[in-house]
Amino acid sequence: MDRSDITLDRMRTFVRVAERGNLSAVARELNMGQSSITRHLHDLEAALGVALLSRTTRRVTLTEEGSRYHAHAVQILRLVEQAGDEARSARGAAAGTVRLSCTAALGVRHMTRLIFAFQDRHPGIAVDLHLSDERIDLVREGLDVAIRLGPLADSSMRLRPLGVSRRALVASPAYLARRGRPATPRDLAGAEGIRMSNIAGSDTLTLEGPDGKTRAVPFSGRLRVDHGLAAREAFLAGRGLGPAHLWLVDDLIADGRLETVLADHAPPPVPLNMLIAPERAGIARVRLLVEFLAREVPAIPGIDGAPGRSRAGDAG
C-alpha cells in the first residue's frame, strides 16, 4: 500500500460517493468532472489494495471492506475539519461553509432574513441554503442542519426542538363577503377550500375548539397546491379559505388583507425542529449557526418556542 496515494481529497470523494450512491451527483456537488471522480476512486482503491465500491449501471454500493473504510474515513475527515476550525479560532473568527436545509415557505418568508443577520455577525461563514419540503437525508445530501415542520420518523440525527408553529383558518375579506363567514365548524363543509396536495388527509380539516376537543370536518375545494407561498397567494386572491401557519400570513392579517375565520377554533399546532448531522455538530461554524437559530427562530411570528436540549431523536 502506498500511503502517499491516500489523500484527503480522494477520501472525501469516496465518502460522498458512498453516501450518495451516484457518481454524477457527486461530480456536480464537488464541481468536478465525472472522470476525475472515477480517477479518485480508482487511485484510492489501488493504494489500499481492496475494492471499496461495487458499481452497476444504475448505482454504486459499498463492499464489506468499503463499509468499514467509510466509517473510519468519516471520523478522519471530521477530525481534520475540527483541527482546522481550532486553528482558525485561534485567529478569532470561524470560517467555512454551512449547508442548511429549510421548509421552503418558511425559508423564503423568514429564514433568509435570519441568515443575513447571522452572516453580519460572522462574515467569514458562508451559508448554502436549500429550500425543500421533501424529507431528505442530511448525510446523503451533504447537509449540516435542517429546519423541519411536522412529525418526524426515527433517525440517528441530533434533534433540537424549536417549538410549535401555530395555525389559523384564514380568508380574504372579498371571499367572506361573497361566500359568507362560517359561524361554526359545520359551515366549513360547503366552503371553497385551499388544500395542500403534499399533505396526507387534506380532504379533512381537524380543528381544536375552546373546550380542548378536536373536531374533524370534510374539507374540499377546486384548488390544491404543494407550496405554502402558492396557498398564500390563493388566499390573498380570494380563491378560498383554509389553514395557514401564522408565520406565513402574519403580515396579511396585520394589514387586513386576510382575516381569521372561526377564531375560537384552530388547526392543531405543528412541531418545528432543527436536525443536525451528528458528525457535523462539533464543527465551530455549524455550532454557531445552530445556537443562533435556536435563539432566533422561536421569535418568528406564530412560533411558540419550547427550547429543549439536543438529543439523538427523530428525523425525516
N, C-alpha and C positions, 0 to 999 in steps of 0.2 A: 504493500500500500504506500503510495506517495502522498504523504500528508500535505505537501505544498499544493496539491491539486484540490484539497478540500477547503475551498474558500467560503467566506461568509456569503458572498453573492450567490454561489451555487447552492449553498444550503438554504438561503431564503427562497430561491426559485423552487427548489424541491418541496419545501414546506407549503408554499402557496399552491403548487400543483396537487400535492397530496390533499389539501383542504378543499380545493375547488373541483378537482377531478376533470379538468379541462384545460388543455394547453393554450388554446386560442384566447380563452378568458383571462388567463394569467398574463399572456403576452400583452393584451390590451391594458390590464391593470398596471403592469410594470413598464409600459411604454417601450416594449422590446419587440423585435421580430420573433415569430414563432420558431424560426430556425435557431435563434440564439437560445431560446428556452430549451429546445431539444438538445443543443450542444451542452448547455449547463448540466442537464440531467445525465447525459451520456458520460461527460467527464467525471461527474461525481460518482456514478456507478463504477466507472473504470478504476477510479482511485480507491474505492472501497472494496472492489472485487466481488460485489454482490449485486443482484438485481433488486432495486428498490421499488419499482413500479411495474405493473402489468398493463400493457397497452392494448386496447381494442380500437376498432374504427369509431366507436361512439364514446368511450370513456376510459379514463386512466384510474386504476385502483392500486392500492398498496399491496406489496407482497408481505409475507410474515416478517422478513428482515426489514422491509421498508417501514412497517408499522412501529417496530422497536426503534428504528433510527429516527423516525419522525418525532417520537416522544422526547428523545434526547436533544434533537435539533431545536425543538421549540424552547426547551429550557436554556440551551446555549444562547440562542438569539435574544431571549428575554434578558439574560444576564449581560450580554453585550450592550443592549439598549439602555438598561438601567445604569451600567457603568458610564455610558456616555452622558446620561442625564445628570449623574452625580458630578461629573467633570464640568458640565455646563453650569450646574447650580453653584459651583464654586465661583463662577464669574457673576453670579447674582441674578440670572434670568433663565427660565425654562424656554426651550425651543423645540421645534419639530412640528409634525402634523398629527392632529387627532381626527379620526374618521367617525362622524356622528350620523346616526340614522334617526329620523323622527317621523311620526304620523304626518301625512302631507299637509293637511289644512292647518294643523297646529304649527307646523314648521313655517308656513308662509305668514300666518297671522301674528305669531309671537316669537318663535324660536330664532328667526333671523335677527330680530332686534336684540335679543339676549346675547347672541354670538357677537354682534357688533360691540356691545358693552364689554364682553369678555376679552375680545382682542384689543380693545383700547387699554385694558389693564395689563395685558400680556402680549405686547406687539411681536414677540418672537414666535408665537404659536399660530400655525396655520390650521384652519378647520375645513375639512371636506364634509359638507352637509348633504346627506342623501335623503330625499323625501319619498316615502313609500308607505302605503297602508298594508302592504304584504307582510306576513310573518317571515322574517328572514333569519338565517343562521349567521350570527355575528362572526364566528370563526371562519366559516366558509367564505363569507364575503369580505373578510379582512377588515371588519369594523371594530372600533374600540367600545363605543357606547351606543345605546338605542333608547329612545323615549317611546313608550308604547301605551296605548289605551286599550282597556278591556281585560278580560280574564286571560290568564296565561297558562300554558301547558308546562309540565315538569321539565326542568333543564338543569344543567350544571352552571348556567350563567349566574353571576352575582346579581342580586336583586336589591334595589334601593327604592322603597316605596316613596312616592312623591305626594300622594293624597288621592282625592277623588275629584272627578270632573262632574259638576252639576249640570243638569239639563232642564230645558223648559219647552213647552209647546209654544210655537210662535207662528204668527201670520202677519201679513201686511194689513194696514187699515183698509186698503181697497178691496182685498179679498173678504174681509169681515163685513164690509158694507154690502158687498154683492151677495155673499152666501149666508150671512148671519153669524152671530157669535155663539158658539156652543155654550150651553149653560151647565151641562152635566157630561160625564164621560160617554154616556149612551148616545149623545148627539154627534159624537165623532164618527159613528157608523156611516153617516151619509156625507161626510166631509170629503173634499178633494185633497188627498194626502200626497205629500212629497216623501217618497220612500228611498231607502238606501239599498241598492241591489247587492252590495258586498257584505250585508249583514243578514245572517240567517234569521228567519222568522219576522221579517219586516212587515208581513201582512197582518200582524197582531201588535197592538200597541199596549204596553204594560205601563200602568200609572200607579203611583203611590198617593193615597189620599191623606187628608188631615188626621184620620184615625189610625194611620200607620199601615192600613191594609192595602194590598195591591189588587188592582183590577185589570183584566185583560179585555180589550175591546177590538173588534175587527177594524182593520185599517187598510184602505185601498186608495187608489189614485192612478191617473194615467201616466205619471212621470216617475221613473226610477232613475237614480243617479248613483255613481260609485265614488263620488268625491265630495267632501264637505263644502268646498267652495262653490261647486255647482248647486248644491242644495241652498246655500246662502243666496245665490243669485235668483233661484226659483222662488224662494220666499219673498225676496225683495220685489220681484216682478208680479207678485200676486197670483202665482200659479197654484198655490195651495198652502196648507198648513202642515206642521209636523214637528217632531222633536229635534232640538238643536242643542249642542253644547254651548253654554253661555259665553265661553271664550270666542266662539265662532261669530256670535251675533251681538255681543255686548254693546258695540258702538251703534248698531242699528236700532237697538231698543232704547238706548240713551237719547238718541235724537228723534225718536218717534217714527222712524221708517218701518219698524216692526213692533208688534205688541205681543205680550204674553197672553196665552189663552188658557182658561181653567187654572188660574193662578194657585188654587189650593190643591191641584193635582199635578204631579210632575213625574216624568220618566225617572227611574232609579239612577242614581249617580254611577259613573263608570270609573273603575280603578285606573290610576295613572302611575306607571312605574318606570324606573330607569334600570336598564340592564347593562352590565359591564362584563366584557370578556375577562375572565379571571386572570389570564396570563398578562393582561394589559393594565390591570388595576394598580400595580405598583409603580408604573411609569409616571414621572412627575407631571408632565403636561396633561396626561389623562386624568390624574388625580385632581389637578387644579380645575379642570372643566367639570368633573363630577361634583366637586364641592360647590362650585359656582352655581351649577344648575340646581343642586339640591336646595340652595338658599333662595334662588330667584324664581324657579318655576311655580312654587306654591303661591307666589304673589300675582300670578296671572289671573285676570278676572274669571270667576267661576270655578277656580280650583280651590278646594278646601284642603289645605296641607295636613298631612298626617305623617310627620317625619318618623322614620324608623331606622334602625341600624342595618347596614349592608349585611347580607347573608346569602348563602347558597340557596337558591329558591327557584321560582317559576320563570319561565321564559317562553317566548313564542317567536 
